[in-house]
């Protein structure tokens, strides 16, 4: 959703170091299911044991492993990249704005 903006970022997996890398100023490479509608079945999530790095530095972010894939809370990642996150409760819609910085709400 932020590809093509000044705040785009890539996410890579480093199996050798058991690390998730979030890299500024690189276009995201889709893996194929990011925007797919979920099957709404109950899933078990566990806190990942992987290191999480932002631009090569260990970050205090938490990811959750569900069926072998790691997931982040949207606000945590947007805060790491200084991207505004809004929420419209009436329509249950999150908005991102790369022209604004992250605001603690």
Secondary structure, DSSP 8 states (H G I E B T S, - for coil): --TTSTT-EEEEEETTTTEEEEEETS-----S-TT----------EE--SEEEETTEE----EEEETTEEEE-HHHHHHHTT-EEEEETTTTEEEEETTS-----
